Amino acid sequence: MSTPHITPNANVTLQASSVSKSFVSGRVQSTVLQNLTLDVRGSELTLISGPSGCGKSTLLAILSGLQPADGGSVRALGQELSGLSINDLEYFRLQHTGFVFQGFNLFPALTALEQVELPLSYMGLPKGMARKRAVESLEEVGLGSRMRLRPTELSGGEKQRVAIARALAKQPELLFADEPTSALDSDNGQIIIDILHRIARNHGTTVLCVSHDPRLVGHADRVLAMEDGRILSDHVPPAPSKAPEAKEPSA
């Protein structure tokens, strides 16, 4: 087993140092993260893998600023997150981060285009620029011809691609994905994996993904294996053999 550690690297965009986290239920305290230290680099798809309950989603929430750590420190893009007020933390997430979740989190009444435009309006972008970014992002994930459809008219894989386009349109430096393929079949899951990898490579984005989906391992630039709140190994998987690109499944 190799123990990850923070290294001086100009391309490091996320750092956790001696992070711990516990939750209390009644009189029982459960330790979820134990003195955890790691760094994450830009332009890479980093996968945190491990069984359910190992702490990987909690780690993602702490690294993205959605939850505070009980101890230790987290730096994102050179900013110490614990030093930010609640308002400043919300602004940081709005301006610099994108999120993709297992459940898609789409609004039933909005078209795919409107879903992607919505956070851009919160960022204060002019309407014309927001529309341009939204269209480009939907085209990048292969939904240019389906941007006027609502969630009930889209397949599960297409809904997840709308969610990715919504995050991508913000042009975030940090993209966090929590179990993005677990609700999808093999073909749609493969498409999502390929899109996340392209975003890291083509946009220079830090893509941090937590999943127990074994399909992701061969496509990640780096894999951190977690168990019982600790990182047990940190390795670069071998490059997958060249295979034909996954075909888009029909809606």
N, C-alpha and C positions, 0 to 999 in steps of 0.2 A: 504494500500500500504506500502511496505517496501522499504527503501532507502538503496542501496548497499553502502558499504564503504570499504576502504582498511584496512585489518586486518593483524597483524603480523603472517605470516604463512609460514613456510619453503617451502611449496609446491606451493606457489604463483609464477607463471612464467610470468604473464603479469599484469601490473598495469597501470591504467590511473588515473591521478589526475587533477581535474578541467579542463578537456579538452574542448576546444571550437573550432568551425570551421564554417566559413561563406564563401559564394561564391558571387561574384559580377557579375551581368549581366547588362551592360549599367549603369544606375543610380540606379539600384535596388540591394540591398544587402539582401541575404537570409541567415539567421542563421540556420545551419544544426545541430550542436551539441552545447548544452548549459551547460557549467560548469559541465561536466560529470565525475564521479569518479566511478571506479570499480576495482576489481581484478579478475583474472582468474587462476584456479589451474591446475596443471598437472594431468595426468591420468584420466581426465574427458572430456566428451563431453559437452561443454557449448553451448547452443543455444541462439542466440539473435533473437527474433521474433518481428514482428510488421508489419504494413501496408507499402506498397510502399511509398517511400518518407519520411520515418520517421527518416532516418539518419543511419540505421544499416550498410549499405554497406560502407558509409563514415567512420564509426567507425572502421570497419574491416580494411579498407585501412590504417587508422592512426595507429592502433595497430600493423599492420604488417610492418610498415615503408614504405608503398607505397606512402603515402601522409603525409605531415607535418601538425601538428596542429597549429592553430593560437595562442592558449594560453594553458597553462597547461603543463603537462609532461607525457611521456610514458616511462615505463621501461619494457624491455623484457629480460628475463633470467638475470636480475640484471644489464642490460646495459641501460643507459639513451640514447634513440634513437636520441634525438635532439642534443646530443653532438657528433654525428658521422658525418664525412664528407660524401659526396655523394658516394665516392668509398668505404669507410668503411661500409656504410649502405648497399650497393649492396653486399659486401662480407658477411656481417652478414646474409642477406636474403639467399644467396646462401648456406651458411654452416649450417644454423640453422632452416630454415623455408621451408615449402612446401605449395603449393597453389592448390586448386581445384575450377574451375569456372563452371558456368552454361553452357558455350559454348564449353567445352571440351578442346579447344585450341590444337588440334592435327595437325601434319604436314601430308598432304595428301599422300606424296610419301614415308613415312616411315612406316615400320611395327610396330606392338605394341612393340616388343622387342627393336627396334631402338628408338622409342619414349621415352622409359624408360631409356635407356642407355645415351641419349643425355646430360641431365644435369649432369650426373656423370662424363662425360668427361670434362665439364666445371669446376668441382670440383677438377680435376687433378687425379682421381682414375686410377690406371693401368687398361688396357683393360680387363684383365681376371677377376679382382675384380668387375669391372663395369658390366660385363656380368653375373657374379654370382648373384650379388645383383638384377639385373633387372629380371632375371629368377625367383628368390625367391619371389620377390614382385608380379610378375604376377601370380605366383602359389597361393600366399596368397589371391589374390582377385578372384581366380577361373578361370583364363584365361591361365593356363599352356598349354592347347591344342590349343590355338588360338593366340599365341604370334607371329606367322609368318604372320598374316593377316594385311592388311592395313585398314584404317578407313572406306573406302567404303564397306568393307566386314564385318563390325561389326555393331551390333545393337546400339541404343542410350545408353542403359544401359552398354553395353560392352565398348563403347568409354569412358564413365565416369569412369569405373573401370580401364581402361588404364591410365587415368589421375590421379587417386588415386595411382596406382602403381608407376607412375612416381614421385609423391611426396614422397611416402613411401620409395622408394629405396634410397633416400637421407638420410634416418634415421633422420628426423628432430625432434627437440624437440618441435617445434610449427607447427601445421598444420591448415591452414585457408581455410575454404570452403564457397564460396559465392553462395547461391542458388543452391546447388549441385543436387537437385532432381526435380527442377521445370520443366525441359524439359522431364521428364520421366513419364512413366505410373506407376500404383500403384505397380506392382510386382517389376519392376526394381528400383523404388524409395525405396522400402523396403530393397532391397539388399544393396543399397548404404548406407542407414542409419545403417544397421547392421555392415557393413564393417567399417564405421567411428567409431562406438562405440567400436568395437573390437580393432581397432588401439589404441584408448585411453587407454583401459584397459590392453592390452597385451604388448604394447610398452612403456607405461608410458608417452605417448605423450599428450601435451595440444592440444586438438582439439576444435577450435572455429568456429562455423558455424552460418551464418546468413541466415534466411529463413522465409518465411511466410507460409511454408508448415505445416499444422497442424499434419501431420504424424510424424514429428520429435519430437514433444513435449513429447510424451510418452516414447521416447527412450533416451532423453537427461538426463544427470546427474543433470543439472541445467538449468533453463530457465530465461533469462532476457527479459522482455517485454518492448519494446521501443515505444514511441509516441512523435512526435514533438521535436526530438532531446534530449529527456530525457529518463532515465530508470525509468519506473513507478513501476515495481515490480521485485523481485529477489526471486525465489523459487525453491525448489527441487520437481519435479513432483512425484506422487506416482508410485511405481514400477508397470509395466504392468503385467497383469496376464500371466502366462506361456502359450505360444501358439506354435504350430508347426513352425519350421523355414521356412522362405519363400523359395519356390523352385525356382531354376534358370529358367527364361523363355528361350525359345528357341530363337536362333539368328534370 
